[in-house]
Amino acid sequence: MELSNRLLCLFSADVSEQEDRYVVEIPAREIETGSVTPGDTYRVALLATEDDSAESDAADQTPPDEPQPPVEPGEIRYVEIEDLGKQGDGIARVERGYVIIVPETDVGERVKIEIVEVKSNFAVGEIIESET
């Protein structure tokens, strides 16, 4: 299955009934990381739970409490440096508040980068082009 690059968050949830409507609860971590803002409107896609594990590919499954990084090695992105890390490297944040470290950048700088390393909680990008 292919997911849109505009995906803000991915989680498992139950649908509950409340009076005359049905509710899907969003985990608090999605609000805390800034992926979702209360009061805003979002498009929601619902996927059926796969009961037959023989047909599902375990590599394509995302554990509900462990979202996958929103970037991949070799991916090209435009980012804005929002902060500096303890070692002076630029820090940009993308989907779900995921951090991308970009060495040799300053706060406020917009740069085109290539993702060169991806970890579960951060990635490292190299500058391809700087917008001044």
C-alpha positions, 0 to 999 in steps of 0.5 A, spaced: 500 500 500 502 506 498 501 512 503 501 520 501 507 524 503 502 528 506 500 523 511 501 527 518 500 521 523 499 513 523 496 510 529 491 504 531 484 506 534 477 504 536 471 507 533 466 508 539 459 511 539 457 517 543 450 519 542 448 520 535 455 520 532 461 515 532 468 517 534 475 516 533 480 518 538 487 521 537 492 519 541 495 524 546 502 524 543 499 526 536 497 533 539 503 533 543 508 532 537 504 538 533 502 533 528 494 534 529 491 541 532 485 541 536 479 544 532 482 544 525 479 539 520 483 533 517 481 528 512 481 521 515 482 514 512 480 508 515 483 501 514 481 495 515 484 490 520 488 485 517 486 478 520 489 473 516 497 474 518 499 469 512 497 475 507 500 481 510 507 482 510 510 484 516 515 489 513 509 493 511 506 493 518 507 499 523 507 498 530 501 502 533 506 505 538 512 506 534 511 511 528 516 510 522 520 516 520 517 520 515 523 521 511 528 516 507 535 516 505 536 519 499 530 523 499 530 531 497 526 536 501 526 543 502 526 545 510 527 551 514 532 551 520 528 552 526 533 552 532 540 550 533 543 543 537 548 543 542 553 542 537 551 548 533 548 544 527 541 546 524 535 543 526 529 543 522 522 539 524 517 536 519 511 531 520 509 529 527 515 534 529 520 529 527 527 532 527 532 533 521 539 535 523 543 539 518 550 541 519 553 548 517 546 552 517 543 558 521 536 559 524 531 562 519 535 559 513 531 555 508 535 549 504 534 544 500 537 537 503 538 530 501 537 525 507 543 521 508 542 518 515 535 516 518 534 514 525 527 512 529 527 519 532 532 524 527 535 524 521 541 528 518 541 532 511 546 535 507 545 541 504 544 541 496 542 548 495 541 554 500 536 559 499 538 566 501 
